Amino acid sequence: MKPKQTPSRAVPGARGFMVRLWLAVLVLNLVLIGFALWALQQSRQQFEQIAAVTADNLSRLMEHDIAASVRVIDLALQSLAEAMEQRGPLRVGDARELNALLERKLTQLPELDGLRVADAQGVLTHGTLVNPQNRLSIADRDYFILLRERPGAGLVISSPIQGRITGRWVINFSRALRHRDGSFAGVVQGSVPLSHFIEQFIPLQVGTKGSFTLFDQKFRLVVRHPSPVGARDAVGMPFGSPELRELVSSGRSEGVYKARSIIDNIECQPKLEMSPDVQIRDVPCARSRWT
């Protein structure tokens, strides 16, 4: 007769060991996953901080360059206005001399593609590509109307418009001309093509899918680089995410925020920079590697 075999207790013990082992492995994996997520979050925050600093530096550079260009253009317009006002009413023989003066001044201002003069009725009389016989009028332009009503307004910057002589999209910088008694005598204006701003943006690096945008006080697109699809139709389109509009309405002149572009739906960290002397605002959007 064979001896009675007692049930082995090794199996339950082995099962308990395996359960504890799997629990230990699970806990270790959870710890490793948690650490990896924490490291990724830290890395993401670092990239976002780099993107914010990049946007801030580029915005300050853009604001400085644009403001400097505006000051140079304004000084040129002031000197032209003073020279014309000192001469008094233009005589027939003055046309050639005045056109030569405008041409000389234009060669000193590479930002401009034209310097022109309009009389008190808004008819272009002198300057780049102006033919007085055509009697082209700018009397309906917003900047002309403002200066006619307020000759002492100083420098007035227009919204983006298509020039009536060249057909190009431009921003006009204008100052009033006045008679000796202070009454309105016309305007002198310089035209900056929108392509000039794009040429300024191209050398600046904002990374993959980054962008630069200029918009006016009414949140209308002035220029963007890279240009959106249908760039010609984009000029003047409504611009600005809710975050940007909220920042501007708060009265702050600058600030970094996170938003998704309404043009290409890419999330990035734009930097708003506004100068009290310039009526357009710049928003470079530096995209981090994580967005």
MIBA-59727 format. One record per residue (C-alpha): residue in three letters; x negated, y negated, z. Coordinates in steps of 0.25 Angstrom, whole numbers, padded with zeros to 4 digits, always signed. Example, Ala and Ser with C-alpha at 12.3 -4.5 7.8 and 13.67 -1.06 7.14 Angstrom:
# MIBA-59727
Ala-0049+0018+0031Ser-0055+0004+0029
//
This chain:
# MIBA-59727
Met+0000+0000+0000Lys-0005-0014-0004Pro-0007-0024+0006Lys+0004-0035+0006Gln-0002-0048-0001Thr+0001-0061+0006Pro+0005-0073-0003Ser-0006-0082-0006Arg-0006-0096-0001Ala-0016-0101-0011Val-0006-0105-0021Pro+0002-0115-0013Gly-0011-0121-0008Ala-0016-0122-0023Arg-0003-0129-0027Gly-0004-0139-0016Phe-0019-0142-0020Met-0014-0144-0034Val-0003-0154-0030Arg-0013-0162-0021Leu-0023-0162-0033Trp-0012-0167-0043Leu-0008-0178-0033Ala-0022-0182-0031Val-0024-0183-0046Leu-0011-0190-0048Val-0015-0200-0037Leu-0029-0202-0043Asn-0023-0204-0057Leu-0013-0215-0051Val-0025-0222-0044Leu-0033-0222-0057Ile-0021-0227-0065Gly-0018-0238-0055Phe-0033-0242-0055Ala-0033-0242-0071Leu-0020-0250-0071Trp-0026-0260-0061Ala-0039-0261-0069Leu-0031-0263-0082Gln-0023-0274-0075Gln-0036-0281-0070Ser-0042-0280-0084Arg-0029-0286-0090Gln-0029-0297-0080Gln-0044-0300-0084Phe-0040-0300-0099Glu-0028-0309-0097Gln-0037-0319-0088Ile-0047-0319-0100Ala-0036-0322-0110Ala-0031-0333-0101Val-0045-0339-0099Thr-0047-0338-0114Ala-0034-0345-0117Asp-0037-0356-0107Asn-0051-0359-0113Leu-0046-0359-0127Ser-0034-0367-0124Arg-0043-0378-0117Leu-0052-0377-0129Met-0040-0379-0139Glu-0034-0390-0131His-0048-0398-0130Asp-0050-0396-0145Ile-0036-0401-0149Ala-0036-0412-0139Ala-0050-0417-0144Ser-0044-0417-0159Val-0032-0424-0155Arg-0041-0435-0148Val-0050-0437-0161Ile-0038-0438-0170Asp-0031-0448-0161Leu-0043-0456-0160Ala-0044-0456-0175Leu-0029-0460-0177Gln-0031-0471-0166Ser-0043-0477-0174Leu-0035-0477-0187Ala-0023-0483-0181Glu-0031-0494-0175Ala-0039-0497-0188Met-0026-0498-0196Glu-0019-0506-0186Gln-0030-0516-0185Arg-0030-0517-0201Gly-0015-0522-0200Pro-0005-0519-0211Leu-0011-0510-0222Arg-0014-0517-0236Val-0013-0511-0249Gly-0028-0511-0250Asp-0030-0504-0237Ala-0025-0490-0242Arg-0038-0485-0247Glu-0046-0490-0235Leu-0036-0484-0225Asn-0036-0471-0232Ala-0051-0471-0232Leu-0051-0473-0217Leu-0041-0462-0215Glu-0050-0453-0223Arg-0063-0456-0215Lys-0056-0454-0202Leu-0050-0440-0207Thr-0064-0435-0210Gln-0067-0437-0195Leu-0055-0429-0191Pro-0057-0414-0196Glu-0044-0410-0188Leu-0035-0419-0198Asp-0031-0416-0212Gly-0026-0430-0214Leu-0025-0444-0209Arg-0013-0453-0214Val-0006-0466-0211Ala+0009-0468-0212Asp+0016-0482-0212Ala+0027-0486-0203Gln+0038-0480-0212Gly+0030-0466-0211Val+0025-0466-0225Leu+0011-0461-0227Thr+0002-0471-0233His-0012-0468-0231Gly-0021-0456-0228Thr-0024-0442-0232Leu-0017-0438-0245Val-0007-0449-0243Asn-0001-0455-0256Pro+0006-0467-0252Gln+0015-0466-0265Asn+0021-0453-0259Arg+0026-0461-0247Leu+0026-0448-0238Ser+0033-0451-0225Ile+0031-0446-0211Ala+0042-0455-0205Asp+0049-0442-0200Arg+0038-0436-0193Asp+0039-0435-0178Tyr+0026-0442-0175Phe+0029-0454-0184Ile+0042-0456-0178Leu+0036-0456-0164Leu+0025-0466-0168Arg+0035-0475-0175Glu+0043-0476-0163Arg+0031-0476-0153Pro+0019-0482-0160Gly+0012-0482-0147Ala+0013-0467-0145Gly-0001-0464-0148Leu-0005-0451-0154Val+0007-0443-0159Ile+0005-0428-0163Ser+0015-0422-0172Ser+0021-0408-0172Pro+0016-0399-0183Ile+0021-0404-0197Gln+0018-0401-0212Gly+0011-0413-0218Arg+0019-0420-0229Ile+0006-0422-0237Thr-0002-0409-0235Gly+0010-0400-0231Arg+0001-0394-0220Trp+0005-0392-0205Val-0001-0403-0197Ile+0000-0410-0184Asn-0001-0425-0186Phe-0008-0435-0176Ser-0002-0449-0177Arg-0003-0463-0172Ala+0005-0475-0174Leu+0000-0487-0182Arg+0005-0500-0177His+0006-0515-0182Arg-0001-0526-0174Asp+0012-0528-0166Gly+0012-0513-0162Ser+0024-0509-0171Phe+0023-0496-0179Ala+0015-0496-0192Gly+0014-0481-0195Val+0005-0469-0191Val-0008-0464-0193Gln-0009-0448-0193Gly-0019-0437-0193Ser-0014-0423-0197Val-0020-0410-0191Pro-0017-0398-0199Leu-0013-0386-0190Ser-0024-0378-0197His-0034-0386-0189Phe-0029-0380-0176Ile-0030-0366-0182Glu-0044-0369-0186Gln-0047-0373-0172Phe-0041-0360-0166Ile-0048-0350-0175Pro-0062-0351-0169Leu-0056-0349-0155Gln-0054-0334-0150Val-0042-0329-0143Gly-0043-0314-0145Thr-0035-0305-0152Lys-0021-0310-0154Gly-0024-0323-0146Ser-0019-0336-0152Phe-0019-0351-0151Thr-0006-0359-0152Leu-0003-0374-0153Phe+0011-0379-0150Asp+0017-0393-0148Gln+0025-0399-0137Lys+0038-0393-0143Phe+0033-0379-0142Arg+0031-0378-0157Leu+0020-0371-0164Val+0009-0379-0170Val-0002-0369-0173Arg-0006-0355-0169His-0018-0347-0172Pro-0017-0336-0176Ser-0006-0341-0185Pro+0008-0334-0183Val+0014-0327-0195Gly+0021-0338-0203Ala+0011-0349-0198Arg+0017-0360-0206Asp+0031-0357-0201Ala+0026-0356-0186Val+0022-0371-0185Gly+0032-0377-0177Met+0039-0364-0172Pro+0043-0364-0157Phe+0031-0359-0149Gly+0029-0355-0134Ser+0032-0344-0125Pro+0041-0346-0113Glu+0029-0346-0104Leu+0022-0357-0112Arg+0034-0366-0112Glu+0036-0364-0097Leu+0021-0368-0095Val+0023-0380-0104Ser+0036-0384-0097Ser+0029-0383-0084Gly+0020-0395-0087Arg+0007-0388-0086Ser-0003-0392-0097Glu-0010-0379-0097Gly-0009-0364-0093Val-0011-0350-0096Tyr+0001-0340-0097Lys+0005-0327-0103Ala+0015-0326-0114Arg+0019-0319-0126Ser+0017-0327-0139Ile+0031-0330-0146Ile+0023-0330-0160Asp+0016-0316-0159Asn+0022-0310-0146Ile+0008-0308-0141Glu+0006-0309-0126Cys-0006-0318-0122Gln-0010-0329-0112Pro-0009-0342-0119Lys-0015-0355-0113Leu-0007-0368-0114Glu-0015-0381-0115Met-0009-0394-0116Ser-0016-0408-0118Pro-0008-0420-0115Asp-0014-0427-0127Val-0010-0416-0137Gln+0004-0413-0141Ile+0001-0399-0145Arg-0002-0387-0135Asp-0012-0375-0137Val-0010-0361-0132Pro-0021-0351-0135Cys-0016-0337-0132Ala-0028-0328-0128Arg-0023-0313-0128Ser-0030-0304-0119Arg-0033-0289-0123Trp-0022-0284-0115Thr-0010-0292-0122
//
